[in-house]
C-alpha cells in the first residue's frame, strides 16, 4: 500500500496545499497529536512542516485541508452502529435529494469514499468562489468540508471502522488517481443558496407544500395521472433505481403518510425524468403496494392521484417536448 510519505508528496505535487498525517488506529481519522494550528480558519502548514511529517509519520492516514475555492460535500448514507449496540440509518442523500429535485442535479465531479463505487456515501468535491463560507451542516447527515472547517481523509487511508481503503473516483464514477484541484467540477450557482441557508430547522428536509392547499408555487401537472404512470419506464432497473427500490422496500415502518408519499414519488419522478434512470415502473408498483396496504386515508386513490399530479409538474411535461 502507498504510504503517507509517498501519497503526501503526490498530493502536494498536484496542488493540494496542506496534507497532514493522522493519529494511529483506532483514531486514524483524527490529526496526529503533533499537529496544531493547521486546520481551521486562517491556519495552514509550511513546506518544512510537511517535509518533517513525511519523514516521521510514514504509515499514517492522509488528511487534506481544503484549499480556498474548494469544498467537499460529505454525504453520510449507510447503517452506523451506535455505542449501545443498536443501528442507525444515516440518510444524507435522501435529505440532499429534496433540493436536487428542486434545484437540479449536482454535476458529475471527483469524489472520495472507502465504501466502494456507486454508493451515495462519499465526499463530492466542487470548485466555488473563493472566500465564500457555506453552512457547515446544510442537511441532516450532510456536512460541508471547507478551508475553515474540517478536512478530508483520502487515499491511501484506511477507514478505521470498515477497514476499507479510501479511493478516488472520476466524474464518470470510475476509480482514478487523485485529481488536481483545478480538475474538479464547478458548483452551479443555483446551489449556493441552499448551501448558504441554514437547514437545522427540520422543515428543510420535508415537502413544504401540499397539493390540497392551492398555495404551492409548484406548477400543477396538466395531464392525467394515468399518463404519467404510463410514461414510467418498465425495463430492468438501473443501479440507482434499484438502490431506491431497496430503500423503499427496507423501510423501518410500512406506513407511508401524506408528506412521505409526496417525497418518494418526487424522488421517483426525478430519477426517471431528470436523470434517465431505468425501471421506474417497478419502484412505483412497490410504492403503491405498500401505500395501499397501510394507508389511513379515507380516499387513498384520490390522495394518490393528487400526489402524482403534484410531483410530476413541469419536469414531466418538459421531458415530453
HELIX and SHEET records of a PDB file:
HELIX    1   1 UNK A    4  UNK A   14  1                                  11    
HELIX    2   2 UNK A   47  UNK A   56  1                                  10    
HELIX    3   3 UNK A   92  UNK A  103  1                                  12    
HELIX    4   4 UNK A  181  UNK A  183  5                                   3    
HELIX    5   5 UNK A  190  UNK A  196  1                                   7    
HELIX    6   6 UNK A  202  UNK A  205  5                                   4    
HELIX    7   7 UNK A  225  UNK A  230  1                                   6    
HELIX    8   8 UNK A  239  UNK A  249  1                                  11    
HELIX    9   9 UNK A  258  UNK A  273  1                                  16    
HELIX   10  10 UNK A  280  UNK A  294  1                                  15    
HELIX   11  11 UNK A  300  UNK A  319  1                                  20    
SHEET    1   A 3 UNK A  18  UNK A  21  0                                        
SHEET    2   A 3 UNK A  62  UNK A  65 -1                                        
SHEET    3   A 3 UNK A 152  UNK A 154 -1                                        
SHEET    1   B 6 UNK A 142  UNK A 145  0                                        
SHEET    2   B 6 UNK A  70  UNK A  75 -1                                        
SHEET    3   B 6 UNK A 122  UNK A 127 -1                                        
SHEET    4   B 6 UNK A 111  UNK A 113 -1                                        
SHEET    5   B 6 UNK A 167  UNK A 169 -1                                        
SHEET    6   B 6 UNK A 175  UNK A 176 -1                                        
SHEET    1   C 2 UNK A  79  UNK A  81  0                                        
SHEET    2   C 2 UNK A  87  UNK A  89 -1                                        
END                                                                             
